[in-house]
């Protein structure tokens, strides 16, 4: 990717297999949801942020209450403020649900600690050790020979490590063979 600005050439190279180049889904945070509930909760901002039901109803009550509070004895705004305070008790669970929905949609995310732990077990670990012995590079055939696993199993495991950002994939310049490279090894 190249960009030109003010007659200066700036070249940016992005490695598509690297976690830094991976743009994942926007995950919700408890801090943001709590801040929205505290400062704009009467209008349901935290509910909109977390895609919760009844957010438009809460917004309506909050707006009507805010507009009528000087002329009413019991402003509707009070209802939405109390509602937002009650919602605070549920925000942590709602953030978890919102993030589970986002991750369940098949979106790609950077490697998590649980994924890193899975890499430390079984076939993936054997493949990493084999790649380390070869200067951080390995082919599917070499992986089959070193691990005694099947071609499909090795190919799938290496593909998953590429998707998770642990390896790059390319072709050997002399033979065209697919080579998986682990820069950290």
SETI-622430 format. One record per residue: residue number from 0; x, y, z of N, C-alpha, C in turn. Coordinates in steps of 0.02 Angstrom, whole numbers. Layout:
BEGIN
+-----+--------+--------+--------+--------+--------+--------+--------+--------+--------+
| num |    n_u |    n_v |    n_w |   ca_u |   ca_v |   ca_w |    c_u |    c_v |    c_w |
+-----+--------+--------+--------+--------+--------+--------+--------+--------+--------+
| NUM |      X |      Y |      Z |      X |      Y |      Z |      X |      Y |      Z |
...
+-----+--------+--------+--------+--------+--------+--------+--------+--------+--------+
***
This chain:
BEGIN
+-----+--------+--------+--------+--------+--------+--------+--------+--------+--------+
| num |    n_u |    n_v |    n_w |   ca_u |   ca_v |   ca_w |    c_u |    c_v |    c_w |
+-----+--------+--------+--------+--------+--------+--------+--------+--------+--------+
|   0 |     43 |    -59 |      0 |      0 |      0 |      0 |     45 |     61 |      0 |
|   1 |     34 |    107 |    -44 |     74 |    168 |    -47 |     28 |    228 |    -43 |
|   2 |     51 |    280 |    -10 |     11 |    341 |     -4 |     56 |    401 |    -17 |
|   3 |     29 |    451 |    -51 |     67 |    512 |    -65 |     31 |    570 |    -33 |
|   4 |     70 |    613 |      3 |     41 |    670 |     38 |     91 |    728 |     36 |
|   5 |     69 |    786 |     15 |    111 |    846 |     12 |    177 |    833 |    -24 |
|   6 |    175 |    801 |    -81 |    232 |    788 |   -122 |    285 |    745 |    -88 |
|   7 |    269 |    712 |    -33 |    314 |    666 |      0 |    287 |    596 |     -9 |
|   8 |    328 |    550 |    -32 |    306 |    481 |    -41 |    316 |    443 |     24 |
|   9 |    263 |    412 |     47 |    265 |    372 |    107 |    240 |    303 |     88 |
|  10 |    281 |    252 |    100 |    262 |    184 |     84 |    250 |    147 |    149 |
|  11 |    193 |    115 |    154 |    175 |     76 |    212 |    167 |      4 |    190 |
|  12 |    203 |    -41 |    222 |    196 |   -112 |    206 |    161 |   -146 |    264 |
|  13 |    109 |   -182 |    248 |     71 |   -217 |    300 |     76 |   -291 |    287 |
|  14 |     97 |   -328 |    338 |    100 |   -400 |    335 |     32 |   -426 |    355 |
|  15 |     -5 |   -453 |    308 |    -75 |   -472 |    320 |    -81 |   -528 |    371 |
|  16 |    -30 |   -568 |    382 |    -35 |   -623 |    429 |    -16 |   -603 |    500 |
|  17 |      9 |   -542 |    508 |     31 |   -520 |    574 |    -28 |   -496 |    615 |
|  18 |    -29 |   -509 |    681 |    -84 |   -487 |    723 |    -93 |   -411 |    722 |
|  19 |    -39 |   -373 |    712 |    -45 |   -301 |    711 |    -84 |   -277 |    650 |
|  20 |    -82 |   -315 |    596 |   -117 |   -296 |    535 |   -189 |   -322 |    534 |
|  21 |   -205 |   -364 |    582 |   -272 |   -392 |    585 |   -319 |   -343 |    618 |
|  22 |   -372 |   -327 |    585 |   -422 |   -283 |    614 |   -479 |   -327 |    637 |
|  23 |   -487 |   -331 |    701 |   -539 |   -374 |    729 |   -602 |   -335 |    743 |
|  24 |   -650 |   -369 |    771 |   -713 |   -336 |    787 |   -704 |   -288 |    845 |
|  25 |   -750 |   -243 |    851 |   -749 |   -195 |    906 |   -782 |   -227 |    966 |
|  26 |   -742 |   -244 |   1016 |   -768 |   -276 |   1076 |   -789 |   -222 |   1126 |
|  27 |   -842 |   -236 |   1162 |   -869 |   -189 |   1212 |   -829 |   -195 |   1276 |
|  28 |   -826 |   -140 |   1315 |   -791 |   -141 |   1378 |   -838 |   -121 |   1435 |
|  29 |   -825 |   -149 |   1493 |   -866 |   -133 |   1551 |   -859 |    -60 |   1569 |
|  30 |   -797 |    -34 |   1566 |   -785 |     36 |   1583 |   -826 |     85 |   1541 |
|  31 |   -827 |     72 |   1475 |   -865 |    116 |   1431 |   -940 |    111 |   1447 |
|  32 |   -964 |     51 |   1458 |  -1035 |     41 |   1472 |  -1055 |     75 |   1538 |
|  33 |  -1013 |     69 |   1589 |  -1027 |    100 |   1653 |  -1026 |    176 |   1646 |
|  34 |   -977 |    203 |   1611 |   -973 |    276 |   1601 |  -1035 |    301 |   1565 |
|  35 |  -1057 |    265 |   1514 |  -1119 |    285 |   1479 |  -1179 |    282 |   1525 |
|  36 |  -1182 |    230 |   1567 |  -1239 |    224 |   1613 |  -1240 |    280 |   1664 |
|  37 |  -1182 |    300 |   1688 |  -1178 |    352 |   1739 |  -1194 |    421 |   1709 |
|  38 |  -1163 |    437 |   1652 |  -1171 |    504 |   1624 |  -1231 |    513 |   1577 |
|  39 |  -1249 |    461 |   1541 |  -1304 |    466 |   1494 |  -1355 |    410 |   1503 |
|  40 |  -1353 |    378 |   1560 |  -1397 |    321 |   1573 |  -1471 |    337 |   1571 |
|  41 |  -1489 |    397 |   1590 |  -1559 |    416 |   1589 |  -1588 |    415 |   1518 |
|  42 |  -1544 |    420 |   1469 |  -1565 |    418 |   1399 |  -1553 |    350 |   1367 |
|  43 |  -1528 |    302 |   1406 |  -1518 |    234 |   1381 |  -1456 |    225 |   1339 |
|  44 |  -1406 |    270 |   1345 |  -1346 |    265 |   1303 |  -1310 |    198 |   1312 |
|  45 |  -1307 |    174 |   1374 |  -1274 |    110 |   1387 |  -1311 |     52 |   1354 |
|  46 |  -1378 |     57 |   1350 |  -1417 |      5 |   1317 |  -1406 |      6 |   1242 |
|  47 |  -1400 |     64 |   1212 |  -1384 |     68 |   1140 |  -1315 |     39 |   1128 |
|  48 |  -1267 |     57 |   1170 |  -1198 |     33 |   1163 |  -1195 |    -43 |   1164 |
|  49 |  -1234 |    -74 |   1207 |  -1233 |   -147 |   1216 |  -1288 |   -183 |   1176 |
|  50 |  -1322 |   -147 |   1132 |  -1375 |   -177 |   1091 |  -1428 |   -212 |   1132 |
|  51 |  -1449 |   -180 |   1186 |  -1499 |   -209 |   1231 |  -1569 |   -188 |   1208 |
|  52 |  -1618 |   -231 |   1224 |  -1687 |   -213 |   1207 |  -1711 |   -155 |   1250 |
|  53 |  -1761 |   -123 |   1229 |  -1794 |    -67 |   1263 |  -1752 |     -3 |   1265 |
|  54 |  -1697 |     -1 |   1230 |  -1656 |     60 |   1229 |  -1696 |    119 |   1202 |
|  55 |  -1734 |    110 |   1147 |  -1773 |    167 |   1122 |  -1827 |    190 |   1172 |
|  56 |  -1855 |    142 |   1209 |  -1907 |    160 |   1259 |  -1875 |    203 |   1313 |
|  57 |  -1816 |    182 |   1336 |  -1782 |    219 |   1388 |  -1762 |    288 |   1363 |
|  58 |  -1741 |    292 |   1300 |  -1724 |    357 |   1271 |  -1785 |    402 |   1270 |
|  59 |  -1842 |    375 |   1249 |  -1903 |    415 |   1247 |  -1924 |    440 |   1315 |
|  60 |  -1922 |    396 |   1365 |  -1940 |    417 |   1433 |  -1891 |    470 |   1459 |
|  61 |  -1827 |    459 |   1445 |  -1777 |    507 |   1467 |  -1785 |    575 |   1435 |
|  62 |  -1799 |    576 |   1370 |  -1808 |    640 |   1335 |  -1871 |    676 |   1358 |
|  63 |  -1926 |    639 |   1362 |  -1989 |    670 |   1385 |  -1980 |    696 |   1456 |
|  64 |  -1948 |    656 |   1497 |  -1937 |    676 |   1567 |  -1893 |    738 |   1572 |
|  65 |  -1841 |    740 |   1531 |  -1796 |    798 |   1533 |  -1831 |    861 |   1509 |
|  66 |  -1876 |    853 |   1461 |  -1911 |    912 |   1434 |  -1968 |    936 |   1480 |
|  67 |  -1995 |    891 |   1521 |  -2053 |    909 |   1562 |  -2037 |    917 |   1636 |
|  68 |  -1974 |    907 |   1656 |  -1959 |    907 |   1728 |  -1976 |    973 |   1763 |
|  69 |  -1972 |   1030 |   1732 |  -1987 |   1091 |   1769 |  -2062 |   1098 |   1785 |
|  70 |  -2105 |   1063 |   1748 |  -2177 |   1075 |   1756 |  -2213 |   1016 |   1789 |
|  71 |  -2179 |    962 |   1803 |  -2212 |    904 |   1834 |  -2188 |    894 |   1905 |
|  72 |  -2233 |    865 |   1946 |  -2215 |    851 |   2016 |  -2167 |    792 |   2020 |
|  73 |  -2182 |    738 |   1983 |  -2139 |    679 |   1981 |  -2114 |    670 |   1910 |
|  74 |  -2056 |    696 |   1894 |  -2033 |    695 |   1825 |  -2020 |    624 |   1800 |
|  75 |  -2037 |    613 |   1737 |  -2023 |    548 |   1706 |  -1949 |    534 |   1704 |
|  76 |  -1911 |    587 |   1704 |  -1838 |    581 |   1704 |  -1814 |    538 |   1763 |
|  77 |  -1848 |    543 |   1819 |  -1831 |    505 |   1879 |  -1835 |    430 |   1864 |
|  78 |  -1886 |    410 |   1827 |  -1894 |    339 |   1811 |  -1834 |    314 |   1771 |
|  79 |  -1814 |    351 |   1721 |  -1758 |    328 |   1680 |  -1692 |    330 |   1719 |
|  80 |  -1684 |    377 |   1766 |  -1623 |    379 |   1807 |  -1620 |    317 |   1851 |
|  81 |  -1676 |    301 |   1884 |  -1679 |    241 |   1926 |  -1666 |    179 |   1883 |
|  82 |  -1697 |    176 |   1825 |  -1688 |    120 |   1779 |  -1613 |    111 |   1761 |
|  83 |  -1579 |    165 |   1748 |  -1508 |    162 |   1732 |  -1467 |    137 |   1791 |
|  84 |  -1484 |    159 |   1851 |  -1449 |    135 |   1911 |  -1459 |     60 |   1922 |
|  85 |  -1519 |     37 |   1909 |  -1533 |    -35 |   1915 |  -1494 |    -74 |   1861 |
|  86 |  -1489 |    -45 |   1802 |  -1452 |    -77 |   1747 |  -1378 |    -86 |   1764 |
|  87 |  -1350 |    -43 |   1806 |  -1279 |    -48 |   1823 |  -1262 |   -117 |   1851 |
|  88 |  -1308 |   -148 |   1886 |  -1296 |   -214 |   1914 |  -1288 |   -268 |   1860 |
|  89 |  -1315 |   -256 |   1801 |  -1314 |   -306 |   1748 |  -1262 |   -293 |   1694 |
|  90 |  -1228 |   -237 |   1697 |  -1184 |   -217 |   1642 |  -1129 |   -268 |   1628 |
|  91 |  -1097 |   -295 |   1679 |  -1043 |   -343 |   1668 |  -1068 |   -403 |   1627 |
|  92 |  -1125 |   -430 |   1645 |  -1153 |   -487 |   1608 |  -1172 |   -466 |   1537 |
|  93 |  -1200 |   -406 |   1529 |  -1220 |   -383 |   1462 |  -1160 |   -374 |   1416 |
|  94 |  -1104 |   -349 |   1444 |  -1044 |   -341 |   1404 |  -1020 |   -409 |   1380 |
|  95 |  -1021 |   -458 |   1425 |  -1002 |   -527 |   1406 |  -1046 |   -554 |   1351 |
|  96 |  -1112 |   -543 |   1356 |  -1158 |   -566 |   1304 |  -1146 |   -531 |   1238 |
|  97 |  -1135 |   -465 |   1240 |  -1123 |   -427 |   1178 |  -1059 |   -451 |   1144 |
|  98 |  -1007 |   -463 |   1183 |   -944 |   -486 |   1154 |   -950 |   -557 |   1128 |
|  99 |   -988 |   -600 |   1163 |   -999 |   -668 |   1139 |  -1036 |   -668 |   1072 |
| 100 |  -1084 |   -623 |   1065 |  -1120 |   -617 |   1001 |  -1072 |   -594 |    946 |
| 101 |  -1029 |   -546 |    961 |   -982 |   -520 |    912 |   -933 |   -576 |    891 |
| 102 |   -906 |   -611 |    940 |   -857 |   -664 |    925 |   -891 |   -724 |    892 |
| 103 |   -953 |   -736 |    908 |   -989 |   -792 |    879 |  -1008 |   -781 |    807 |
| 104 |   -999 |   -721 |    782 |  -1018 |   -706 |    713 |   -965 |   -727 |    664 |
| 105 |   -913 |   -761 |    687 |   -861 |   -784 |    642 |   -808 |   -732 |    629 |
| 106 |   -808 |   -679 |    667 |   -760 |   -625 |    658 |   -691 |   -649 |    680 |
| 107 |   -640 |   -620 |    651 |   -572 |   -637 |    668 |   -547 |   -590 |    723 |
| 108 |   -516 |   -618 |    774 |   -491 |   -578 |    829 |   -419 |   -597 |    842 |
| 109 |   -380 |   -553 |    873 |   -312 |   -570 |    889 |   -310 |   -629 |    937 |
| 110 |   -255 |   -665 |    940 |   -251 |   -724 |    983 |   -263 |   -707 |   1056 |
| 111 |   -302 |   -747 |   1089 |   -315 |   -738 |   1160 |   -269 |   -783 |   1200 |
| 112 |   -272 |   -776 |   1266 |   -230 |   -819 |   1308 |   -252 |   -892 |   1302 |
| 113 |   -316 |   -906 |   1294 |   -339 |   -975 |   1287 |   -313 |  -1004 |   1221 |
| 114 |   -312 |   -965 |   1167 |   -285 |   -989 |   1104 |   -210 |  -1002 |   1111 |
| 115 |   -176 |   -958 |   1146 |   -104 |   -967 |   1157 |    -91 |  -1031 |   1196 |
| 116 |   -134 |  -1047 |   1243 |   -126 |  -1108 |   1282 |   -136 |  -1169 |   1237 |
| 117 |   -186 |  -1166 |   1191 |   -198 |  -1222 |   1146 |   -137 |  -1234 |   1102 |
| 118 |   -103 |  -1180 |   1082 |    -43 |  -1187 |   1040 |     10 |  -1226 |   1078 |
| 119 |     11 |  -1220 |   1144 |     62 |  -1255 |   1184 |     50 |  -1330 |   1192 |
| 120 |     -3 |  -1356 |   1165 |    -19 |  -1427 |   1173 |    -16 |  -1464 |   1106 |
| 121 |      1 |  -1527 |   1109 |     -7 |  -1573 |   1053 |     30 |  -1556 |    990 |
| 122 |     -6 |  -1563 |    934 |     23 |  -1556 |    867 |     54 |  -1487 |    856 |
| 123 |     21 |  -1435 |    879 |     48 |  -1368 |    868 |    117 |  -1360 |    900 |
| 124 |    125 |  -1386 |    959 |    190 |  -1381 |    993 |    243 |  -1421 |    955 |
| 125 |    225 |  -1480 |    931 |    273 |  -1521 |    893 |    293 |  -1485 |    828 |
| 126 |    244 |  -1453 |    796 |    260 |  -1415 |    735 |    305 |  -1355 |    749 |
| 127 |    292 |  -1321 |    805 |    335 |  -1264 |    823 |    406 |  -1287 |    837 |
| 128 |    414 |  -1342 |    870 |    481 |  -1369 |    884 |    516 |  -1388 |    819 |
| 129 |    479 |  -1419 |    773 |    508 |  -1438 |    708 |    528 |  -1376 |    668 |
| 130 |    486 |  -1325 |    670 |    503 |  -1262 |    635 |    564 |  -1230 |    667 |
| 131 |    569 |  -1232 |    732 |    626 |  -1203 |    766 |    691 |  -1236 |    744 |
| 132 |    690 |  -1302 |    735 |    749 |  -1339 |    713 |    769 |  -1320 |    642 |
| 133 |    722 |  -1292 |    603 |    735 |  -1272 |    534 |    740 |  -1197 |    527 |
| 134 |    758 |  -1162 |    578 |    767 |  -1090 |    574 |    702 |  -1051 |    572 |
| 135 |    648 |  -1079 |    599 |    584 |  -1044 |    603 |    540 |  -1055 |    542 |
| 136 |    559 |  -1102 |    497 |    520 |  -1115 |    437 |    503 |  -1189 |    433 |
| 137 |    443 |  -1203 |    405 |    423 |  -1273 |    397 |    372 |  -1278 |    340 |
| 138 |    373 |  -1335 |    306 |    323 |  -1350 |    255 |    276 |  -1403 |    283 |
| 139 |    221 |  -1414 |    250 |    174 |  -1465 |    272 |    207 |  -1534 |    272 |
| 140 |    245 |  -1549 |    219 |    278 |  -1614 |    214 |    328 |  -1624 |    271 |
| 141 |    367 |  -1572 |    286 |    414 |  -1577 |    342 |    376 |  -1587 |    407 |
| 142 |    320 |  -1553 |    415 |    279 |  -1562 |    475 |    253 |  -1632 |    482 |
| 143 |    232 |  -1662 |    427 |    208 |  -1732 |    428 |    265 |  -1778 |    448 |
| 144 |    323 |  -1768 |    419 |    380 |  -1811 |    435 |    401 |  -1805 |    508 |
| 145 |    401 |  -1744 |    535 |    424 |  -1733 |    603 |    374 |  -1751 |    657 |
| 146 |    309 |  -1750 |    640 |    258 |  -1762 |    692 |    220 |  -1828 |    683 |
| 147 |    227 |  -1860 |    625 |    190 |  -1921 |    609 |    115 |  -1910 |    605 |
| 148 |     94 |  -1847 |    600 |     23 |  -1831 |    590 |      8 |  -1832 |    515 |
| 149 |    -55 |  -1833 |    497 |    -75 |  -1834 |    428 |    -68 |  -1766 |    395 |
| 150 |    -67 |  -1766 |    327 |    -59 |  -1704 |    290 |   -115 |  -1654 |    306 |
| 151 |   -177 |  -1677 |    305 |   -233 |  -1632 |    318 |   -230 |  -1602 |    388 |
| 152 |   -211 |  -1644 |    437 |   -207 |  -1620 |    506 |   -152 |  -1568 |    514 |
| 153 |    -94 |  -1580 |    484 |    -39 |  -1532 |    489 |    -56 |  -1468 |    452 |
| 154 |    -85 |  -1474 |    392 |   -104 |  -1414 |    353 |   -154 |  -1372 |    392 |
| 155 |   -204 |  -1404 |    422 |   -255 |  -1367 |    460 |   -225 |  -1333 |    521 |
| 156 |   -181 |  -1368 |    556 |   -149 |  -1339 |    616 |   -107 |  -1278 |    597 |
| 157 |    -68 |  -1284 |    543 |    -26 |  -1228 |    521 |    -70 |  -1170 |    497 |
| 158 |   -125 |  -1185 |    463 |   -171 |  -1133 |    440 |   -200 |  -1095 |    500 |
| 159 |   -219 |  -1131 |    552 |   -246 |  -1099 |    612 |   -194 |  -1054 |    645 |
| 160 |   -131 |  -1076 |    646 |    -79 |  -1034 |    676 |    -68 |   -970 |    635 |
| 161 |    -77 |   -975 |    568 |    -73 |   -915 |    526 |   -131 |   -869 |    542 |
| 162 |   -192 |   -896 |    546 |   -251 |   -856 |    561 |   -246 |   -822 |    628 |
| 163 |   -214 |   -855 |    677 |   -208 |   -827 |    744 |   -150 |   -778 |    749 |
| 164 |   -111 |   -771 |    695 |    -57 |   -722 |    695 |      9 |   -747 |    719 |
| 165 |     17 |   -813 |    726 |     80 |   -840 |    751 |    130 |   -853 |    694 |
| 166 |    106 |   -859 |    633 |    149 |   -876 |    576 |    129 |   -836 |    515 |
| 167 |    177 |   -832 |    468 |    164 |   -804 |    402 |    168 |   -862 |    353 |
| 168 |    133 |   -856 |    297 |    136 |   -908 |    246 |    159 |   -876 |    181 |
| 169 |    201 |   -913 |    145 |    226 |   -888 |     82 |    251 |   -947 |     40 |
| 170 |    285 |   -932 |    -13 |    312 |   -983 |    -57 |    388 |   -978 |    -60 |
| 171 |    420 |  -1036 |    -61 |    493 |  -1037 |    -70 |    509 |  -1011 |   -139 |
| 172 |    558 |   -966 |   -144 |    574 |   -934 |   -208 |    601 |   -984 |   -259 |
| 173 |    636 |  -1036 |   -237 |    667 |  -1082 |   -284 |    619 |  -1137 |   -308 |
| 174 |    574 |  -1160 |   -263 |    531 |  -1217 |   -281 |    456 |  -1200 |   -284 |
| 175 |    437 |  -1145 |   -253 |    366 |  -1127 |   -252 |    326 |  -1163 |   -198 |
| 176 |    360 |  -1204 |   -158 |    327 |  -1242 |   -105 |    301 |  -1193 |    -52 |
| 177 |    243 |  -1208 |    -24 |    214 |  -1166 |     30 |    256 |  -1175 |     93 |
| 178 |    278 |  -1119 |    120 |    321 |  -1119 |    180 |    287 |  -1077 |    234 |
| 179 |    285 |  -1104 |    294 |    258 |  -1068 |    352 |    318 |  -1043 |    391 |
| 180 |    317 |   -977 |    406 |    373 |   -945 |    440 |    350 |   -919 |    508 |
| 181 |    388 |   -937 |    559 |    376 |   -913 |    628 |    432 |   -865 |    645 |
| 182 |    418 |   -800 |    639 |    470 |   -749 |    649 |    498 |   -748 |    719 |
| 183 |    459 |   -772 |    767 |    481 |   -769 |    837 |    530 |   -825 |    855 |
| 184 |    537 |   -874 |    811 |    582 |   -930 |    826 |    653 |   -916 |    802 |
+-----+--------+--------+--------+--------+--------+--------+--------+--------+--------+
***
